Amino acid sequence: MQNIFEVIQERQEKAEIILAKSRVLSERAELIGQFTDRINEQRGLEGRKEFRPSYIAMRLAHIPTEDLYFFLKKCQSGHFNKIFFGSLRVK
């Protein structure tokens, strides 16, 4: 018989695994998450408000998923935020 601490710990581990699997629903969502993390990392250092993933998704809506890999690599080659916002189409 397990004690209550072991049971609680097992359930927490199972819940964390389920959350980790259900967090990313698609390939595009994973890429948008990478863009959001990098942008917010630099904005946090500058003391500015972070962007939500939905804002980044709207900015990237006109770019096909296959091209997002190239765009991510291009942004990582220099100052991420400047390249990201300088390369996007203005609406």
Order of alpha helices (4+ residues) and beta strands (2+ residues): alpha-alpha-alpha-alpha-alpha
